[in-house]
Amino acid sequence: MTKHPPKTFKANIMVVDDTSVNLHLLSKMLQERGYSVRPLTDGARAIAAAKAEPPDLILLDIMMPEMSGYEVCEKLKASKGDQEHLREIPIIFISALNEVLDKVKAFKLGGVDYITKPFQEEEVFARLETHLTLRNLQKQLETQNKQLQEALDNVKTLKGLLPICANCKKIRDDGGYWNQIEGYLQQHTDALFSHGLCPHCETELYGDEKWYQEMQHRLKTQATSEESEEDGE
């Protein structure tokens, strides 16, 4: 067997097999590749251990006394309530070449893959790492969807027909009351307002004022001067 230097643990793998030789072999292979391993010899303990601390993936022997791998998988995939997250743990079944592997049943119960004994190391890790990657991508997608939903929940959008006064521009709310437009929008959106005057309103309000006319004259003179300088360049 090829030796691999220990690495930082990159995933928590539960290995369930009632045969100590197989359990030791798989555990050693995984540890040498840098995985954290939790070896267990029976299905009931595996379920209890998964509930206490969910692994990232389970390698599960099919033929075990008292509770088969099929039964363990079925119970985990049927988890509800605060244990519902156990349903998402990837389960790879383990079967010996001389055992009858019901592939249809394995996948129907929720298994994602299977490997056969005697173990081919590269095949084990190829299948294991594929499903760990898929699970990590699924988790990222779930996180992104949750963040997107939270963002959408925080966005307030005005839709439909808004009754607005043609003269004073007040908006009538659902209760029949007329509100200043900025007050209505602040109540129904997250927008903040700063107040000013558009050029049309400035002229309408202050056009006859001498100070306003002088200011406009200065602005026009300044603009003309700047244009002349640019043309000279």
CYANA upper distance limits for C-alpha pairs under 8 A (distance plus 0.5 A):
  3 LYS  CA     32 GLU  CA      7.53
  4 HIS  CA     32 GLU  CA      5.79
  4 HIS  CA     33 ARG  CA      6.55
  5 PRO  CA     32 GLU  CA      6.67
  5 PRO  CA     33 ARG  CA      7.73
  5 PRO  CA     34 GLY  CA      8.47
  6 PRO  CA     31 GLN  CA      7.57
  6 PRO  CA     32 GLU  CA      5.84
  6 PRO  CA     33 ARG  CA      6.88
  6 PRO  CA     34 GLY  CA      5.85
  7 LYS  CA     32 GLU  CA      8.11
  7 LYS  CA     33 ARG  CA      7.16
  7 LYS  CA     34 GLY  CA      4.79
  7 LYS  CA     35 TYR  CA      8.28
  8 THR  CA     34 GLY  CA      6.15
  8 THR  CA     35 TYR  CA      8.15
  9 PHE  CA     34 GLY  CA      5.42
  9 PHE  CA     35 TYR  CA      5.28
  9 PHE  CA     36 SER  CA      5.96
 10 LYS  CA     34 GLY  CA      6.82
 10 LYS  CA     35 TYR  CA      6.05
 10 LYS  CA     36 SER  CA      7.80
 11 ALA  CA     35 TYR  CA      5.87
 11 ALA  CA     36 SER  CA      6.54
 11 ALA  CA     56 ASP  CA      6.63
 12 ASN  CA     35 TYR  CA      6.71
 12 ASN  CA     36 SER  CA      5.22
 12 ASN  CA     37 VAL  CA      6.48
 12 ASN  CA     38 ARG  CA      8.00
 12 ASN  CA     55 PRO  CA      5.74
 12 ASN  CA     56 ASP  CA      5.73
 12 ASN  CA     57 LEU  CA      7.41
 13 ILE  CA     35 TYR  CA      7.34
 13 ILE  CA     36 SER  CA      6.57
 13 ILE  CA     37 VAL  CA      5.50
 13 ILE  CA     38 ARG  CA      6.71
 13 ILE  CA     55 PRO  CA      6.23
 13 ILE  CA     56 ASP  CA      6.42
 13 ILE  CA     57 LEU  CA      5.66
 13 ILE  CA     58 ILE  CA      6.33
 13 ILE  CA     59 LEU  CA      7.89
 14 MET  CA     37 VAL  CA      6.41
 14 MET  CA     38 ARG  CA      5.17
 14 MET  CA     39 PRO  CA      6.48
 14 MET  CA     40 LEU  CA      7.96
 14 MET  CA     46 ALA  CA      8.46
 14 MET  CA     55 PRO  CA      6.58
 14 MET  CA     56 ASP  CA      8.40
 14 MET  CA     57 LEU  CA      6.87
 14 MET  CA     58 ILE  CA      5.22
 14 MET  CA     59 LEU  CA      6.68
 15 VAL  CA     23 LEU  CA      7.42
 15 VAL  CA     26 LEU  CA      8.06
 15 VAL  CA     27 SER  CA      7.76
 15 VAL  CA     37 VAL  CA      7.59
 15 VAL  CA     38 ARG  CA      6.57
 15 VAL  CA     39 PRO  CA      5.30
 15 VAL  CA     40 LEU  CA      6.63
 15 VAL  CA     58 ILE  CA      6.43
 15 VAL  CA     59 LEU  CA      5.29
 15 VAL  CA     60 LEU  CA      6.66
 16 VAL  CA     23 LEU  CA      7.73
 16 VAL  CA     39 PRO  CA      6.54
 16 VAL  CA     40 LEU  CA      5.32
 16 VAL  CA     41 THR  CA      6.08
 16 VAL  CA     42 ASP  CA      6.98
 16 VAL  CA     43 GLY  CA      7.66
 16 VAL  CA     46 ALA  CA      7.31
 16 VAL  CA     58 ILE  CA      8.01
 16 VAL  CA     59 LEU  CA      6.67
 16 VAL  CA     60 LEU  CA      5.42
 16 VAL  CA     61 ASP  CA      6.43
 17 ASP  CA     22 ASN  CA      7.45
 17 ASP  CA     23 LEU  CA      6.23
 17 ASP  CA     39 PRO  CA      8.36
 17 ASP  CA     40 LEU  CA      7.02
 17 ASP  CA     41 THR  CA      5.55
 17 ASP  CA     42 ASP  CA      7.16
 17 ASP  CA     60 LEU  CA      7.07
 17 ASP  CA     61 ASP  CA      5.59
 17 ASP  CA     64 MET  CA      7.69
 18 ASP  CA     23 LEU  CA      7.97
 18 ASP  CA     40 LEU  CA      8.12
 18 ASP  CA     41 THR  CA      4.83
 18 ASP  CA     42 ASP  CA      6.41
 18 ASP  CA     61 ASP  CA      8.23
 18 ASP  CA     64 MET  CA      6.53
 18 ASP  CA     65 PRO  CA      8.34
 19 THR  CA     23 LEU  CA      6.69
 19 THR  CA     41 THR  CA      7.75
 20 SER  CA     24 HIS  CA      6.47
 20 SER  CA     41 THR  CA      8.12
 21 VAL  CA     25 LEU  CA      6.63
 22 ASN  CA     26 LEU  CA      6.61
 23 LEU  CA     27 SER  CA      6.51
 23 LEU  CA     39 PRO  CA      7.08
 23 LEU  CA     40 LEU  CA      8.36
 23 LEU  CA     41 THR  CA      8.38
 24 HIS  CA     28 LYS  CA      6.57
 25 LEU  CA     29 MET  CA      6.75
 26 LEU  CA     30 LEU  CA      6.66
 27 SER  CA     31 GLN  CA      6.59
 27 SER  CA     37 VAL  CA      6.62
 27 SER  CA     38 ARG  CA      8.40
 27 SER  CA     39 PRO  CA      7.33
 28 LYS  CA     32 GLU  CA      6.63
 29 MET  CA     33 ARG  CA      7.08
 29 MET  CA    121 GLU  CA      7.99
 30 LEU  CA     34 GLY  CA      7.05
 30 LEU  CA     35 TYR  CA      5.86
 30 LEU  CA     36 SER  CA      7.97
 30 LEU  CA     37 VAL  CA      7.38
 31 GLN  CA     35 TYR  CA      5.51
 31 GLN  CA     36 SER  CA      6.78
 31 GLN  CA     37 VAL  CA      7.09
 40 LEU  CA     45 ARG  CA      7.43
 40 LEU  CA     46 ALA  CA      6.75
 41 THR  CA     45 ARG  CA      8.16
 41 THR  CA     46 ALA  CA      8.39
 42 ASP  CA     46 ALA  CA      6.87
 42 ASP  CA     64 MET  CA      7.49
 42 ASP  CA     65 PRO  CA      8.17
 42 ASP  CA     67 MET  CA      7.81
 43 GLY  CA     47 ILE  CA      6.80
 43 GLY  CA     64 MET  CA      8.22
 43 GLY  CA     66 GLU  CA      8.47
 43 GLY  CA     67 MET  CA      6.08
 43 GLY  CA     68 SER  CA      7.37
 43 GLY  CA     69 GLY  CA      7.36
 43 GLY  CA     72 VAL  CA      6.21
 44 ALA  CA     48 ALA  CA      6.88
 44 ALA  CA     67 MET  CA      7.63
 44 ALA  CA     72 VAL  CA      8.03
 45 ARG  CA     49 ALA  CA      6.45
 46 ALA  CA     50 ALA  CA      6.57
 46 ALA  CA     72 VAL  CA      8.36
 47 ILE  CA     51 LYS  CA      6.76
 47 ILE  CA     72 VAL  CA      7.37
 47 ILE  CA     75 LYS  CA      8.47
 47 ILE  CA     76 LEU  CA      7.50
 48 ALA  CA     52 ALA  CA      6.77
 49 ALA  CA     53 GLU  CA      6.56
 49 ALA  CA     54 PRO  CA      7.84
 50 ALA  CA     54 PRO  CA      4.90
 50 ALA  CA     55 PRO  CA      6.85
 50 ALA  CA     86 LEU  CA      7.90
 51 LYS  CA     83 GLN  CA      7.46
 51 LYS  CA     86 LEU  CA      7.82
 54 PRO  CA     86 LEU  CA      7.25
 54 PRO  CA     89 ILE  CA      8.24
 55 PRO  CA     89 ILE  CA      7.70
 56 ASP  CA     89 ILE  CA      6.76
 56 ASP  CA     90 PRO  CA      7.79
 56 ASP  CA    132 LEU  CA      7.80
 57 LEU  CA     89 ILE  CA      6.19
 57 LEU  CA     90 PRO  CA      5.51
 57 LEU  CA     91 ILE  CA      6.54
 57 LEU  CA     92 ILE  CA      8.32
 57 LEU  CA    132 LEU  CA      7.58
 58 ILE  CA     89 ILE  CA      7.72
 58 ILE  CA     90 PRO  CA      6.83
 58 ILE  CA     91 ILE  CA      5.31
 58 ILE  CA     92 ILE  CA      6.71
 59 LEU  CA     91 ILE  CA      6.58
 59 LEU  CA     92 ILE  CA      5.48
 59 LEU  CA     93 PHE  CA      6.44
 59 LEU  CA     94 ILE  CA      7.16
 60 LEU  CA     69 GLY  CA      6.43
 60 LEU  CA     91 ILE  CA      7.29
 60 LEU  CA     92 ILE  CA      6.58
 60 LEU  CA     93 PHE  CA      5.30
 60 LEU  CA     94 ILE  CA      6.07
 61 ASP  CA     68 SER  CA      8.25
 61 ASP  CA     69 GLY  CA      6.02
 61 ASP  CA     93 PHE  CA      6.25
 61 ASP  CA     94 ILE  CA      4.91
 61 ASP  CA     95 SER  CA      6.76
 62 ILE  CA     68 SER  CA      6.04
 62 ILE  CA     69 GLY  CA      4.53
 62 ILE  CA     70 TYR  CA      6.69
 62 ILE  CA     93 PHE  CA      6.87
 62 ILE  CA     94 ILE  CA      6.49
 62 ILE  CA     95 SER  CA      6.56
 63 MET  CA     68 SER  CA      6.02
 63 MET  CA     69 GLY  CA      6.94
 63 MET  CA     95 SER  CA      8.00
 64 MET  CA     68 SER  CA      5.40
 64 MET  CA     69 GLY  CA      7.26
 67 MET  CA     71 GLU  CA      6.61
 67 MET  CA     72 VAL  CA      7.33
 68 SER  CA     72 VAL  CA      6.93
 69 GLY  CA     73 CYS  CA      6.62
 69 GLY  CA     93 PHE  CA      7.91
 70 TYR  CA     74 GLU  CA      6.62
 70 TYR  CA    106 ALA  CA      7.37
 70 TYR  CA    109 LEU  CA      7.76
 71 GLU  CA     75 LYS  CA      6.66
 72 VAL  CA     76 LEU  CA      6.79
 73 CYS  CA     77 LYS  CA      6.59
 73 CYS  CA     91 ILE  CA      7.85
 73 CYS  CA    109 LEU  CA      7.15
 73 CYS  CA    110 GLY  CA      7.53
 73 CYS  CA    111 GLY  CA      7.75
 74 GLU  CA     78 ALA  CA      6.67
 74 GLU  CA    109 LEU  CA      6.23
 74 GLU  CA    110 GLY  CA      7.96
 75 LYS  CA     79 SER  CA      7.06
 76 LEU  CA     86 LEU  CA      6.42
 76 LEU  CA     87 ARG  CA      6.23
 77 LYS  CA     86 LEU  CA      7.28
 77 LYS  CA     87 ARG  CA      4.76
 77 LYS  CA     88 GLU  CA      8.08
 77 LYS  CA    109 LEU  CA      7.99
 77 LYS  CA    110 GLY  CA      7.25
 78 ALA  CA     84 GLU  CA      8.37
 78 ALA  CA     87 ARG  CA      7.25
 79 SER  CA     83 GLN  CA      6.07
 79 SER  CA     84 GLU  CA      5.43
 79 SER  CA     85 HIS  CA      8.18
 79 SER  CA     86 LEU  CA      6.87
 79 SER  CA     87 ARG  CA      6.66
 80 LYS  CA     84 GLU  CA      4.87
 84 GLU  CA     88 GLU  CA      8.49
 85 HIS  CA     89 ILE  CA      8.05
 90 PRO  CA    111 GLY  CA      7.40
 90 PRO  CA    112 VAL  CA      6.68
 90 PRO  CA    131 HIS  CA      7.41
 90 PRO  CA    132 LEU  CA      8.21
 90 PRO  CA    135 ARG  CA      7.87
 91 ILE  CA    110 GLY  CA      7.97
 91 ILE  CA    111 GLY  CA      5.50
 91 ILE  CA    112 VAL  CA      6.29
 91 ILE  CA    113 ASP  CA      7.64
 92 ILE  CA    111 GLY  CA      6.37
 92 ILE  CA    112 VAL  CA      6.29
 92 ILE  CA    113 ASP  CA      5.29
 92 ILE  CA    114 TYR  CA      5.47
 92 ILE  CA    115 ILE  CA      7.69
 92 ILE  CA    128 LEU  CA      8.34
 93 PHE  CA    106 ALA  CA      8.02
 93 PHE  CA    111 GLY  CA      7.29
 93 PHE  CA    113 ASP  CA      6.87
 93 PHE  CA    114 TYR  CA      4.92
 93 PHE  CA    115 ILE  CA      6.86
 94 ILE  CA    114 TYR  CA      6.24
 94 ILE  CA    115 ILE  CA      5.66
 94 ILE  CA    116 THR  CA      6.21
 94 ILE  CA    117 LYS  CA      7.74
 95 SER  CA     99 GLU  CA      6.97
 95 SER  CA    100 VAL  CA      8.49
 95 SER  CA    101 LEU  CA      7.05
 95 SER  CA    114 TYR  CA      7.87
 95 SER  CA    115 ILE  CA      6.92
 95 SER  CA    116 THR  CA      5.30
 95 SER  CA    117 LYS  CA      6.60
 96 ALA  CA    116 THR  CA      5.73
 96 ALA  CA    117 LYS  CA      5.01
 96 ALA  CA    118 PRO  CA      7.49
 97 LEU  CA    116 THR  CA      6.56
 97 LEU  CA    117 LYS  CA      6.55
 97 LEU  CA    118 PRO  CA      8.18
102 ASP  CA    106 ALA  CA      6.66
103 LYS  CA    107 PHE  CA      6.74
104 VAL  CA    108 LYS  CA      6.47
105 LYS  CA    109 LEU  CA      6.55
106 ALA  CA    110 GLY  CA      7.18
106 ALA  CA    111 GLY  CA      5.93
107 PHE  CA    111 GLY  CA      5.25
107 PHE  CA    112 VAL  CA      6.81
107 PHE  CA    113 ASP  CA      7.95
112 VAL  CA    131 HIS  CA      8.16
113 ASP  CA    127 ARG  CA      7.99
115 ILE  CA    119 PHE  CA      7.98
115 ILE  CA    123 GLU  CA      8.39
115 ILE  CA    124 VAL  CA      7.23
119 PHE  CA    123 GLU  CA      8.37
119 PHE  CA    124 VAL  CA      7.50
120 GLN  CA    124 VAL  CA      6.70
121 GLU  CA    125 PHE  CA      6.92
122 GLU  CA    126 ALA  CA      6.48
123 GLU  CA    127 ARG  CA      6.68
124 VAL  CA    128 LEU  CA      6.54
125 PHE  CA    129 GLU  CA      6.22
126 ALA  CA    130 THR  CA      6.59
127 ARG  CA    131 HIS  CA      6.94
128 LEU  CA    132 LEU  CA      6.72
129 GLU  CA    133 THR  CA      6.51
130 THR  CA    134 LEU  CA      6.79
131 HIS  CA    135 ARG  CA      6.53
132 LEU  CA    136 ASN  CA      6.63
133 THR  CA    137 LEU  CA      6.68
134 LEU  CA    138 GLN  CA      6.65
135 ARG  CA    139 LYS  CA      6.70
136 ASN  CA    140 GLN  CA      6.72
137 LEU  CA    141 LEU  CA      6.66
138 GLN  CA    142 GLU  CA      6.66
139 LYS  CA    143 THR  CA      6.65
140 GLN  CA    144 GLN  CA      6.61
141 LEU  CA    145 ASN  CA      6.53
142 GLU  CA    146 LYS  CA      6.61
143 THR  CA    147 GLN  CA      6.67
144 GLN  CA    148 LEU  CA      6.53
145 ASN  CA    149 GLN  CA      6.56
146 LYS  CA    150 GLU  CA      6.66
147 GLN  CA    151 ALA  CA      6.65
148 LEU  CA    152 LEU  CA      6.64
149 GLN  CA    153 ASP  CA      6.56
150 GLU  CA    154 ASN  CA      6.85
151 ALA  CA    155 VAL  CA      7.03
155 VAL  CA    189 THR  CA      8.19
155 VAL  CA    190 ASP  CA      8.31
156 LYS  CA    188 HIS  CA      7.13
156 LYS  CA    189 THR  CA      5.60
156 LYS  CA    190 ASP  CA      7.47
157 THR  CA    188 HIS  CA      8.16
157 THR  CA    189 THR  CA      7.21
158 LEU  CA    188 HIS  CA      7.70
158 LEU  CA    189 THR  CA      8.15
162 LEU  CA    171 ILE  CA      7.35
162 LEU  CA    172 ARG  CA      7.73
163 PRO  CA    171 ILE  CA      6.21
163 PRO  CA    172 ARG  CA      5.99
163 PRO  CA    173 ASP  CA      8.41
164 ILE  CA    169 LYS  CA      6.09
164 ILE  CA    170 LYS  CA      6.02
164 ILE  CA    171 ILE  CA      4.91
164 ILE  CA    172 ARG  CA      6.85
165 CYS  CA    169 LYS  CA      5.07
165 CYS  CA    170 LYS  CA      5.76
165 CYS  CA    171 ILE  CA      6.95
169 LYS  CA    180 GLN  CA      7.83
169 LYS  CA    181 ILE  CA      7.27
170 LYS  CA    178 TRP  CA      6.32
170 LYS  CA    179 ASN  CA      5.77
170 LYS  CA    180 GLN  CA      5.27
170 LYS  CA    181 ILE  CA      5.92
171 ILE  CA    178 TRP  CA      5.86
171 ILE  CA    179 ASN  CA      5.74
171 ILE  CA    180 GLN  CA      6.92
171 ILE  CA    181 ILE  CA      6.34
171 ILE  CA    184 TYR  CA      7.60
172 ARG  CA    176 GLY  CA      6.18
172 ARG  CA    177 TYR  CA      5.83
172 ARG  CA    178 TRP  CA      4.79
172 ARG  CA    179 ASN  CA      6.70
173 ASP  CA    177 TYR  CA      6.02
173 ASP  CA    178 TRP  CA      6.89
173 ASP  CA    179 ASN  CA      7.71
173 ASP  CA    184 TYR  CA      8.43
179 ASN  CA    183 GLY  CA      7.04
179 ASN  CA    184 TYR  CA      6.49
180 GLN  CA    184 TYR  CA      6.77
181 ILE  CA    185 LEU  CA      6.65
182 GLU  CA    186 GLN  CA      6.59
182 GLU  CA    193 PHE  CA      7.70
183 GLY  CA    187 GLN  CA      6.73
184 TYR  CA    188 HIS  CA      6.82
185 LEU  CA    189 THR  CA      6.10
185 LEU  CA    191 ALA  CA      7.55
186 GLN  CA    190 ASP  CA      6.65
186 GLN  CA    191 ALA  CA      6.26
186 GLN  CA    192 LEU  CA      7.09
197 LEU  CA    201 CYS  CA      6.49
197 LEU  CA    202 GLU  CA      6.47
198 CYS  CA    202 GLU  CA      6.73
199 PRO  CA    203 THR  CA      6.80
200 HIS  CA    204 GLU  CA      6.73
201 CYS  CA    205 LEU  CA      6.48
202 GLU  CA    206 TYR  CA      6.23
202 GLU  CA    207 GLY  CA      7.51
203 THR  CA    207 GLY  CA      4.84
206 TYR  CA    212 TYR  CA      6.77
207 GLY  CA    212 TYR  CA      6.96
207 GLY  CA    213 GLN  CA      7.24
208 ASP  CA    212 TYR  CA      8.09
208 ASP  CA    213 GLN  CA      7.91
209 GLU  CA    213 GLN  CA      6.92
210 LYS  CA    214 GLU  CA      6.70
211 TRP  CA    215 MET  CA      6.66
212 TYR  CA    216 GLN  CA      6.70
213 GLN  CA    217 HIS  CA      6.66
214 GLU  CA    218 ARG  CA      6.72
215 MET  CA    219 LEU  CA      6.76
216 GLN  CA    220 LYS  CA      6.69
217 HIS  CA    221 THR  CA      6.62
218 ARG  CA    222 GLN  CA      6.55
219 LEU  CA    223 ALA  CA      6.62
220 LYS  CA    224 THR  CA      6.63
221 THR  CA    225 SER  CA      6.65
222 GLN  CA    226 GLU  CA      6.74
223 ALA  CA    227 GLU  CA      6.74
224 THR  CA    228 SER  CA      6.75
225 SER  CA    229 GLU  CA      6.81
226 GLU  CA    230 GLU  CA      6.79
227 GLU  CA    231 ASP  CA      6.75
228 SER  CA    232 GLY  CA      6.65
229 GLU  CA    233 GLU  CA      6.90
